[in-house]
Amino acid sequence: MQDIEEKLAHMTRIVEDLSDVVARQAGEIDTLTRRVEMLMRREADREAQNPGAVVLGDERPPHY
């Protein structure tokens, strides 16, 4: 009986630890989702201001 109680206590602690991890990750996912949405809005605004403009992010600067 004592062995079962020890295993139950251990499993309870593991479940609580995992619950904390899941809660923290949910917060991080929410933060990242907001940031991606903000970046998408910013890029949509930039595209609306300069329709047809080509963004060359991998072009070498002129001093190369």
PDB file of N, CA, C and O in Angstrom:
ATOM      1  N   MET A   1       0.826  -1.196   0.000  1.00  0.00           N
ATOM      2  CA  MET A   1       0.000   0.000   0.000  1.00  0.00           C
ATOM      3  C   MET A   1       0.870   1.260   0.000  1.00  0.00           C
ATOM      4  O   MET A   1       0.570   2.223  -0.705  1.00  0.00           O
ATOM      5  N   GLN A   2       1.927   1.253   0.775  1.00  0.00           N
ATOM      6  CA  GLN A   2       2.816   2.409   0.845  1.00  0.00           C
ATOM      7  C   GLN A   2       3.471   2.660  -0.517  1.00  0.00           C
ATOM      8  O   GLN A   2       3.661   3.810  -0.913  1.00  0.00           O
ATOM      9  N   ASP A   3       3.811   1.599  -1.223  1.00  0.00           N
ATOM     10  CA  ASP A   3       4.411   1.732  -2.550  1.00  0.00           C
ATOM     11  C   ASP A   3       3.450   2.436  -3.508  1.00  0.00           C
ATOM     12  O   ASP A   3       3.857   3.292  -4.293  1.00  0.00           O
ATOM     13  N   ILE A   4       2.196   2.072  -3.434  1.00  0.00           N
ATOM     14  CA  ILE A   4       1.183   2.699  -4.296  1.00  0.00           C
ATOM     15  C   ILE A   4       1.024   4.169  -3.938  1.00  0.00           C
ATOM     16  O   ILE A   4       0.905   5.008  -4.831  1.00  0.00           O
ATOM     17  N   GLU A   5       1.021   4.495  -2.656  1.00  0.00           N
ATOM     18  CA  GLU A   5       0.895   5.889  -2.231  1.00  0.00           C
ATOM     19  C   GLU A   5       2.090   6.711  -2.699  1.00  0.00           C
ATOM     20  O   GLU A   5       1.924   7.860  -3.108  1.00  0.00           O
ATOM     21  N   GLU A   6       3.292   6.140  -2.645  1.00  0.00           N
ATOM     22  CA  GLU A   6       4.491   6.842  -3.112  1.00  0.00           C
ATOM     23  C   GLU A   6       4.412   7.096  -4.615  1.00  0.00           C
ATOM     24  O   GLU A   6       4.733   8.187  -5.085  1.00  0.00           O
ATOM     25  N   LYS A   7       3.984   6.087  -5.358  1.00  0.00           N
ATOM     26  CA  LYS A   7       3.852   6.249  -6.807  1.00  0.00           C
ATOM     27  C   LYS A   7       2.789   7.290  -7.144  1.00  0.00           C
ATOM     28  O   LYS A   7       2.970   8.091  -8.061  1.00  0.00           O
ATOM     29  N   LEU A   8       1.696   7.279  -6.411  1.00  0.00           N
ATOM     30  CA  LEU A   8       0.633   8.257  -6.637  1.00  0.00           C
ATOM     31  C   LEU A   8       1.129   9.674  -6.354  1.00  0.00           C
ATOM     32  O   LEU A   8       0.843  10.600  -7.112  1.00  0.00           O
ATOM     33  N   ALA A   9       1.866   9.837  -5.270  1.00  0.00           N
ATOM     34  CA  ALA A   9       2.411  11.159  -4.936  1.00  0.00           C
ATOM     35  C   ALA A   9       3.388  11.622  -6.018  1.00  0.00           C
ATOM     36  O   ALA A   9       3.388  12.791  -6.406  1.00  0.00           O
ATOM     37  N   HIS A  10       4.208  10.708  -6.494  1.00  0.00           N
ATOM     38  CA  HIS A  10       5.172  11.039  -7.555  1.00  0.00           C
ATOM     39  C   HIS A  10       4.433  11.434  -8.840  1.00  0.00           C
ATOM     40  O   HIS A  10       4.785  12.420  -9.488  1.00  0.00           O
ATOM     41  N   MET A  11       3.423  10.667  -9.194  1.00  0.00           N
ATOM     42  CA  MET A  11       2.660  10.965 -10.407  1.00  0.00           C
ATOM     43  C   MET A  11       1.903  12.283 -10.281  1.00  0.00           C
ATOM     44  O   MET A  11       1.788  13.029 -11.253  1.00  0.00           O
ATOM     45  N   THR A  12       1.394  12.567  -9.104  1.00  0.00           N
ATOM     46  CA  THR A  12       0.698  13.834  -8.874  1.00  0.00           C
ATOM     47  C   THR A  12       1.647  15.007  -9.074  1.00  0.00           C
ATOM     48  O   THR A  12       1.279  16.012  -9.682  1.00  0.00           O
ATOM     49  N   ARG A  13       2.855  14.879  -8.568  1.00  0.00           N
ATOM     50  CA  ARG A  13       3.848  15.950  -8.738  1.00  0.00           C
ATOM     51  C   ARG A  13       4.206  16.122 -10.211  1.00  0.00           C
ATOM     52  O   ARG A  13       4.333  17.248 -10.692  1.00  0.00           O
ATOM     53  N   ILE A  14       4.368  15.026 -10.918  1.00  0.00           N
ATOM     54  CA  ILE A  14       4.690  15.106 -12.342  1.00  0.00           C
ATOM     55  C   ILE A  14       3.570  15.798 -13.106  1.00  0.00           C
ATOM     56  O   ILE A  14       3.834  16.636 -13.967  1.00  0.00           O
ATOM     57  N   VAL A  15       2.336  15.460 -12.803  1.00  0.00           N
ATOM     58  CA  VAL A  15       1.188  16.079 -13.480  1.00  0.00           C
ATOM     59  C   VAL A  15       1.158  17.581 -13.200  1.00  0.00           C
ATOM     60  O   VAL A  15       0.899  18.369 -14.110  1.00  0.00           O
ATOM     61  N   GLU A  16       1.412  17.982 -11.980  1.00  0.00           N
ATOM     62  CA  GLU A  16       1.434  19.408 -11.642  1.00  0.00           C
ATOM     63  C   GLU A  16       2.565  20.128 -12.372  1.00  0.00           C
ATOM     64  O   GLU A  16       2.378  21.239 -12.867  1.00  0.00           O
ATOM     65  N   ASP A  17       3.743  19.493 -12.438  1.00  0.00           N
ATOM     66  CA  ASP A  17       4.867  20.087 -13.163  1.00  0.00           C
ATOM     67  C   ASP A  17       4.534  20.243 -14.641  1.00  0.00           C
ATOM     68  O   ASP A  17       4.803  21.285 -15.239  1.00  0.00           O
ATOM     69  N   LEU A  18       3.951  19.208 -15.221  1.00  0.00           N
ATOM     70  CA  LEU A  18       3.583  19.276 -16.632  1.00  0.00           C
ATOM     71  C   LEU A  18       2.503  20.330 -16.873  1.00  0.00           C
ATOM     72  O   LEU A  18       2.510  21.007 -17.901  1.00  0.00           O
ATOM     73  N   SER A  19       1.596  20.464 -15.945  1.00  0.00           N
ATOM     74  CA  SER A  19       0.558  21.482 -16.070  1.00  0.00           C
ATOM     75  C   SER A  19       1.183  22.877 -16.079  1.00  0.00           C
ATOM     76  O   SER A  19       0.761  23.743 -16.846  1.00  0.00           O
ATOM     77  N   ASP A  20       2.181  23.093 -15.232  1.00  0.00           N
ATOM     78  CA  ASP A  20       2.884  24.379 -15.208  1.00  0.00           C
ATOM     79  C   ASP A  20       3.581  24.645 -16.537  1.00  0.00           C
ATOM     80  O   ASP A  20       3.556  25.764 -17.049  1.00  0.00           O
ATOM     81  N   VAL A  21       4.203  23.605 -17.089  1.00  0.00           N
ATOM     82  CA  VAL A  21       4.897  23.753 -18.369  1.00  0.00           C
ATOM     83  C   VAL A  21       3.904  24.106 -19.474  1.00  0.00           C
ATOM     84  O   VAL A  21       4.161  24.997 -20.283  1.00  0.00           O
ATOM     85  N   VAL A  22       2.784  23.414 -19.506  1.00  0.00           N
ATOM     86  CA  VAL A  22       1.767  23.677 -20.526  1.00  0.00           C
ATOM     87  C   VAL A  22       1.221  25.099 -20.389  1.00  0.00           C
ATOM     88  O   VAL A  22       1.017  25.781 -21.393  1.00  0.00           O
ATOM     89  N   ALA A  23       0.987  25.542 -19.172  1.00  0.00           N
ATOM     90  CA  ALA A  23       0.481  26.901 -18.953  1.00  0.00           C
ATOM     91  C   ALA A  23       1.502  27.938 -19.423  1.00  0.00           C
ATOM     92  O   ALA A  23       1.126  28.931 -20.046  1.00  0.00           O
ATOM     93  N   ARG A  24       2.782  27.723 -19.133  1.00  0.00           N
ATOM     94  CA  ARG A  24       3.818  28.646 -19.570  1.00  0.00           C
ATOM     95  C   ARG A  24       3.916  28.673 -21.090  1.00  0.00           C
ATOM     96  O   ARG A  24       4.034  29.740 -21.692  1.00  0.00           O
ATOM     97  N   GLN A  25       3.868  27.497 -21.706  1.00  0.00           N
ATOM     98  CA  GLN A  25       3.940  27.437 -23.163  1.00  0.00           C
ATOM     99  C   GLN A  25       2.729  28.093 -23.811  1.00  0.00           C
ATOM    100  O   GLN A  25       2.861  28.715 -24.865  1.00  0.00           O
ATOM    101  N   ALA A  26       1.564  27.969 -23.210  1.00  0.00           N
ATOM    102  CA  ALA A  26       0.374  28.626 -23.744  1.00  0.00           C
ATOM    103  C   ALA A  26       0.556  30.139 -23.734  1.00  0.00           C
ATOM    104  O   ALA A  26       0.160  30.821 -24.679  1.00  0.00           O
ATOM    105  N   GLY A  27       1.151  30.662 -22.674  1.00  0.00           N
ATOM    106  CA  GLY A  27       1.427  32.098 -22.608  1.00  0.00           C
ATOM    107  C   GLY A  27       2.416  32.530 -23.674  1.00  0.00           C
ATOM    108  O   GLY A  27       2.242  33.572 -24.306  1.00  0.00           O
ATOM    109  N   GLU A  28       3.457  31.726 -23.875  1.00  0.00           N
ATOM    110  CA  GLU A  28       4.448  32.047 -24.910  1.00  0.00           C
ATOM    111  C   GLU A  28       3.819  31.991 -26.299  1.00  0.00           C
ATOM    112  O   GLU A  28       4.112  32.834 -27.146  1.00  0.00           O
ATOM    113  N   ILE A  29       2.959  31.010 -26.536  1.00  0.00           N
ATOM    114  CA  ILE A  29       2.285  30.907 -27.828  1.00  0.00           C
ATOM    115  C   ILE A  29       1.391  32.115 -28.057  1.00  0.00           C
ATOM    116  O   ILE A  29       1.347  32.647 -29.166  1.00  0.00           O
ATOM    117  N   ASP A  30       0.684  32.552 -27.037  1.00  0.00           N
ATOM    118  CA  ASP A  30      -0.160  33.745 -27.164  1.00  0.00           C
ATOM    119  C   ASP A  30       0.672  34.972 -27.515  1.00  0.00           C
ATOM    120  O   ASP A  30       0.289  35.762 -28.378  1.00  0.00           O
ATOM    121  N   THR A  31       1.808  35.129 -26.846  1.00  0.00           N
ATOM    122  CA  THR A  31       2.691  36.262 -27.125  1.00  0.00           C
ATOM    123  C   THR A  31       3.204  36.211 -28.556  1.00  0.00           C
ATOM    124  O   THR A  31       3.192  37.219 -29.261  1.00  0.00           O
ATOM    125  N   LEU A  32       3.653  35.045 -28.981  1.00  0.00           N
ATOM    126  CA  LEU A  32       4.171  34.905 -30.340  1.00  0.00           C
ATOM    127  C   LEU A  32       3.080  35.128 -31.380  1.00  0.00           C
ATOM    128  O   LEU A  32       3.336  35.714 -32.432  1.00  0.00           O
ATOM    129  N   THR A  33       1.871  34.669 -31.094  1.00  0.00           N
ATOM    130  CA  THR A  33       0.757  34.878 -32.020  1.00  0.00           C
ATOM    131  C   THR A  33       0.461  36.366 -32.177  1.00  0.00           C
ATOM    132  O   THR A  33       0.242  36.840 -33.292  1.00  0.00           O
ATOM    133  N   ARG A  34       0.454  37.101 -31.070  1.00  0.00           N
ATOM    134  CA  ARG A  34       0.233  38.552 -31.146  1.00  0.00           C
ATOM    135  C   ARG A  34       1.340  39.232 -31.956  1.00  0.00           C
ATOM    136  O   ARG A  34       1.067  40.129 -32.754  1.00  0.00           O
ATOM    137  N   ARG A  35       2.578  38.807 -31.750  1.00  0.00           N
ATOM    138  CA  ARG A  35       3.689  39.416 -32.488  1.00  0.00           C
ATOM    139  C   ARG A  35       3.593  39.137 -33.987  1.00  0.00           C
ATOM    140  O   ARG A  35       3.836  40.026 -34.803  1.00  0.00           O
ATOM    141  N   VAL A  36       3.241  37.915 -34.347  1.00  0.00           N
ATOM    142  CA  VAL A  36       3.096  37.586 -35.768  1.00  0.00           C
ATOM    143  C   VAL A  36       1.967  38.400 -36.382  1.00  0.00           C
ATOM    144  O   VAL A  36       2.107  38.919 -37.490  1.00  0.00           O
ATOM    145  N   GLU A  37       0.849  38.515 -35.671  1.00  0.00           N
ATOM    146  CA  GLU A  37      -0.262  39.321 -36.177  1.00  0.00           C
ATOM    147  C   GLU A  37       0.155  40.771 -36.360  1.00  0.00           C
ATOM    148  O   GLU A  37      -0.213  41.400 -37.351  1.00  0.00           O
ATOM    149  N   MET A  38       0.920  41.309 -35.414  1.00  0.00           N
ATOM    150  CA  MET A  38       1.386  42.686 -35.520  1.00  0.00           C
ATOM    151  C   MET A  38       2.290  42.842 -36.743  1.00  0.00           C
ATOM    152  O   MET A  38       2.160  43.809 -37.494  1.00  0.00           O
ATOM    153  N   LEU A  39       3.198  41.897 -36.941  1.00  0.00           N
ATOM    154  CA  LEU A  39       4.093  41.969 -38.091  1.00  0.00           C
ATOM    155  C   LEU A  39       3.330  41.843 -39.409  1.00  0.00           C
ATOM    156  O   LEU A  39       3.672  42.496 -40.394  1.00  0.00           O
ATOM    157  N   MET A  40       2.307  41.008 -39.422  1.00  0.00           N
ATOM    158  CA  MET A  40       1.515  40.859 -40.643  1.00  0.00           C
ATOM    159  C   MET A  40       0.742  42.140 -40.943  1.00  0.00           C
ATOM    160  O   MET A  40       0.646  42.551 -42.099  1.00  0.00           O
ATOM    161  N   ARG A  41       0.185  42.777 -39.896  1.00  0.00           N
ATOM    162  CA  ARG A  41      -0.505  44.060 -40.114  1.00  0.00           C
ATOM    163  C   ARG A  41       0.469  45.120 -40.609  1.00  0.00           C
ATOM    164  O   ARG A  41       0.159  45.889 -41.519  1.00  0.00           O
ATOM    165  N   ARG A  42       1.654  45.152 -39.998  1.00  0.00           N
ATOM    166  CA  ARG A  42       2.663  46.142 -40.398  1.00  0.00           C
ATOM    167  C   ARG A  42       3.058  45.938 -41.861  1.00  0.00           C
ATOM    168  O   ARG A  42       3.187  46.904 -42.613  1.00  0.00           O
ATOM    169  N   GLU A  43       3.247  44.689 -42.260  1.00  0.00           N
ATOM    170  CA  GLU A  43       3.610  44.408 -43.647  1.00  0.00           C
ATOM    171  C   GLU A  43       2.456  44.718 -44.596  1.00  0.00           C
ATOM    172  O   GLU A  43       2.681  45.197 -45.707  1.00  0.00           O
ATOM    173  N   ALA A  44       1.230  44.452 -44.171  1.00  0.00           N
ATOM    174  CA  ALA A  44       0.072  44.788 -45.010  1.00  0.00           C
ATOM    175  C   ALA A  44      -0.029  46.301 -45.185  1.00  0.00           C
ATOM    176  O   ALA A  44      -0.335  46.776 -46.279  1.00  0.00           O
ATOM    177  N   ASP A  45       0.224  47.062 -44.120  1.00  0.00           N
ATOM    178  CA  ASP A  45       0.209  48.522 -44.222  1.00  0.00           C
ATOM    179  C   ASP A  45       1.306  49.007 -45.162  1.00  0.00           C
ATOM    180  O   ASP A  45       1.087  49.907 -45.972  1.00  0.00           O
ATOM    181  N   ARG A  46       2.471  48.413 -45.051  1.00  0.00           N
ATOM    182  CA  ARG A  46       3.587  48.799 -45.920  1.00  0.00           C
ATOM    183  C   ARG A  46       3.256  48.499 -47.376  1.00  0.00           C
ATOM    184  O   ARG A  46       3.548  49.304 -48.260  1.00  0.00           O
ATOM    185  N   GLU A  47       2.648  47.346 -47.627  1.00  0.00           N
ATOM    186  CA  GLU A  47       2.250  46.981 -48.982  1.00  0.00           C
ATOM    187  C   GLU A  47       1.168  47.919 -49.499  1.00  0.00           C
ATOM    188  O   GLU A  47       1.171  48.267 -50.680  1.00  0.00           O
ATOM    189  N   ALA A  48       0.248  48.334 -48.642  1.00  0.00           N
ATOM    190  CA  ALA A  48      -0.817  49.242 -49.057  1.00  0.00           C
ATOM    191  C   ALA A  48      -0.256  50.624 -49.414  1.00  0.00           C
ATOM    192  O   ALA A  48      -0.773  51.292 -50.309  1.00  0.00           O
ATOM    193  N   GLN A  49       0.795  51.046 -48.718  1.00  0.00           N
ATOM    194  CA  GLN A  49       1.389  52.351 -48.992  1.00  0.00           C
ATOM    195  C   GLN A  49       2.228  52.340 -50.263  1.00  0.00           C
ATOM    196  O   GLN A  49       2.332  53.356 -50.949  1.00  0.00           O
ATOM    197  N   ASN A  50       2.823  51.198 -50.578  1.00  0.00           N
ATOM    198  CA  ASN A  50       3.682  51.085 -51.759  1.00  0.00           C
ATOM    199  C   ASN A  50       3.274  49.864 -52.582  1.00  0.00           C
ATOM    200  O   ASN A  50       4.022  48.888 -52.640  1.00  0.00           O
ATOM    201  N   PRO A  51       2.113  49.902 -53.214  1.00  0.00           N
ATOM    202  CA  PRO A  51       1.690  48.732 -53.991  1.00  0.00           C
ATOM    203  C   PRO A  51       2.633  48.503 -55.166  1.00  0.00           C
ATOM    204  O   PRO A  51       3.024  49.441 -55.861  1.00  0.00           O
ATOM    205  N   GLY A  52       2.980  47.275 -55.368  1.00  0.00           N
ATOM    206  CA  GLY A  52       3.855  46.927 -56.485  1.00  0.00           C
ATOM    207  C   GLY A  52       5.333  47.078 -56.188  1.00  0.00           C
ATOM    208  O   GLY A  52       6.167  46.725 -57.022  1.00  0.00           O
ATOM    209  N   ALA A  53       5.675  47.595 -55.017  1.00  0.00           N
ATOM    210  CA  ALA A  53       7.082  47.736 -54.670  1.00  0.00           C
ATOM    211  C   ALA A  53       7.678  46.360 -54.407  1.00  0.00           C
ATOM    212  O   ALA A  53       7.036  45.490 -53.819  1.00  0.00           O
ATOM    213  N   VAL A  54       8.908  46.182 -54.848  1.00  0.00           N
ATOM    214  CA  VAL A  54       9.589  44.905 -54.671  1.00  0.00           C
ATOM    215  C   VAL A  54      10.551  45.037 -53.507  1.00  0.00           C
ATOM    216  O   VAL A  54      11.400  45.928 -53.491  1.00  0.00           O
ATOM    217  N   VAL A  55      10.419  44.149 -52.535  1.00  0.00           N
ATOM    218  CA  VAL A  55      11.313  44.139 -51.385  1.00  0.00           C
ATOM    219  C   VAL A  55      12.387  43.109 -51.644  1.00  0.00           C
ATOM    220  O   VAL A  55      12.106  41.918 -51.782  1.00  0.00           O
ATOM    221  N   LEU A  56      13.630  43.582 -51.710  1.00  0.00           N
ATOM    222  CA  LEU A  56      14.754  42.690 -51.977  1.00  0.00           C
ATOM    223  C   LEU A  56      15.563  42.527 -50.697  1.00  0.00           C
ATOM    224  O   LEU A  56      16.569  43.208 -50.497  1.00  0.00           O
ATOM    225  N   GLY A  57      15.124  41.635 -49.846  1.00  0.00           N
ATOM    226  CA  GLY A  57      15.763  41.442 -48.547  1.00  0.00           C
ATOM    227  C   GLY A  57      17.118  40.788 -48.626  1.00  0.00           C
ATOM    228  O   GLY A  57      17.942  40.973 -47.730  1.00  0.00           O
ATOM    229  N   ASP A  58      17.379  40.013 -49.694  1.00  0.00           N
ATOM    230  CA  ASP A  58      18.657  39.319 -49.770  1.00  0.00           C
ATOM    231  C   ASP A  58      19.621  39.965 -50.756  1.00  0.00           C
ATOM    232  O   ASP A  58      20.636  39.370 -51.116  1.00  0.00           O
ATOM    233  N   GLU A  59      19.303  41.189 -51.196  1.00  0.00           N
ATOM    234  CA  GLU A  59      20.181  41.907 -52.122  1.00  0.00           C
ATOM    235  C   GLU A  59      21.385  42.454 -51.359  1.00  0.00           C
ATOM    236  O   GLU A  59      21.250  42.938 -50.235  1.00  0.00           O
ATOM    237  N   ARG A  60      22.565  42.373 -51.979  1.00  0.00           N
ATOM    238  CA  ARG A  60      23.773  42.887 -51.348  1.00  0.00           C
ATOM    239  C   ARG A  60      23.763  44.411 -51.337  1.00  0.00           C
ATOM    240  O   ARG A  60      23.331  45.045 -52.300  1.00  0.00           O
ATOM    241  N   PRO A  61      24.246  44.997 -50.230  1.00  0.00           N
ATOM    242  CA  PRO A  61      24.342  46.456 -50.197  1.00  0.00           C
ATOM    243  C   PRO A  61      25.327  46.950 -51.255  1.00  0.00           C
ATOM    244  O   PRO A  61      26.191  46.189 -51.692  1.00  0.00           O
ATOM    245  N   PRO A  62      25.210  48.209 -51.673  1.00  0.00           N
ATOM    246  CA  PRO A  62      26.054  48.725 -52.758  1.00  0.00           C
ATOM    247  C   PRO A  62      27.546  48.760 -52.421  1.00  0.00           C
ATOM    248  O   PRO A  62      28.366  48.782 -53.338  1.00  0.00           O
ATOM    249  N   HIS A  63      27.918  48.766 -51.170  1.00  0.00           N
ATOM    250  CA  HIS A  63      29.348  48.865 -50.831  1.00  0.00           C
ATOM    251  C   HIS A  63      30.085  47.537 -50.929  1.00  0.00           C
ATOM    252  O   HIS A  63      31.273  47.478 -50.610  1.00  0.00           O
ATOM    253  N   TYR A  64      29.407  46.452 -51.367  1.00  0.00           N
ATOM    254  CA  TYR A  64      30.103  45.167 -51.522  1.00  0.00           C
ATOM    255  C   TYR A  64      30.752  45.061 -52.870  1.00  0.00           C
ATOM    256  O   TYR A  64      31.381  44.048 -53.174  1.00  0.00           O
TER     257      TYR A  64
END
